[in-house]
Amino acid sequence: MRMTHLFTKTQKEPPKESESANARLLVQAGFVDQLMAGVYTYLPLGLKVLQRIQSIVREEMDAIGGQEILMPALLPAEPWKTTGRWKDPGPEVMFQFKGLGKRDVGLGWTHEEIVTPLVQKFAKSYKDFPVAVYQMQDKFRNELRAKSGILRGREFNMKDLYSFHTSVEDMEAYYDKVLEAYKRVFERCGIVAIPTEASGGAFSKVSHEFQTPTESGEDTIFVNKAGDYAWNKEMFPKMKDGDDAPDGSGPVKETKAIEVGNIFKLKNRFTDAFKFTFVDEKGKKQPVYMGCYGIGPSRVMGTIVEASHDERGMIWPKSVAPMPVQLVSLQSKDKTMQEKIENKSEALYEDFKKLGVEVLWDNRDMSIGEKLADADLIGLPLRLVVSEKTLKEDSVEWKLRAEKEMQLVKLQDVLEEVVTFVRE
């Protein structure tokens, strides 16, 4: 994409009201636009990031047998009244209002009440189980104080997976399979997300959150010595830094973290409410057991920014960056040299397109300082600079966003080098 074609613009200064890095940098770089507190428009670059995260999540959910569906966001009150959640937590969480005919309706903040009777329509015999369905959908939460950019919004993107089983053992086996799939999702997204033991609330004794350590985190967790498992402080309020881990694995380290996913063993909390049973091999009715598993792609996007940025801007992992490469054409005062820079940049851009390499080409008529500052702010993994200096060396300047050093790569080698970088 040519930056002269991109309708959005970067801002020289971050929005004054933004207290979090993701809100500040995503708006300043032109990835999102705030409509009101907790509600954002995803602009072309930001939408590409969100879609790449969604693609990773989708691939991993498909790999464990999930079937994708899309449920409505506008929901009738009746299913929620069946489970008691129309009043508790009710309007403190759910946007509720009257539709035509004074019918109670609300906007979905989660979908247990909708998916359970949906699957009940089709799964009746033991032969129909297990069932695992998921969706990616914008959800709505009546947050009293939306904050932290896209981390805590009133409208947010969510992947919710629901599984249905004929036994607790089968439910727990699938729960463990999802836990491993979640590890792969976050690893592919380029962030550390530690499985963290947390309260299961009204559903079960224990659930698991996936927490990304960062100073801007809202949660406090205690991480084991190996760094691959943690406990939420809400379960162990008297624990402190350096105490022995609950599983005896050594001293724990207290740290702030952002929750990027969670999984619950719902058991029969919702299936019982809807009288959802199945007929076993002997023709007898038996209870259906259920699990739910959430990842917020928009929250993952915000977390990546919180965990991967510096004073100059964002640092996107290659797997989720809107494009892997930023091509920057610097200006020259010499007219002949300027034509050479433009022609060589154009040729590189077209060659990259033919090779299927997505490139953001800064072909704007702007100063060197502005272009390089914007490249750092946007934070694509690889920056290639074509300038008077590089062309005299028959080269381009190659710099990884996550590193300080730069090098010259010969023009004759740059296409092959970039393709290798993108595909590794």
Summary of the structure (lengths in Angstrom):
residues: 424
radius of gyration: 24.9
end to end distance: 22.3
largest distance: 87.5
contacts: 1389
relative contact order: 0.12
helix: 33%
strand: 31%
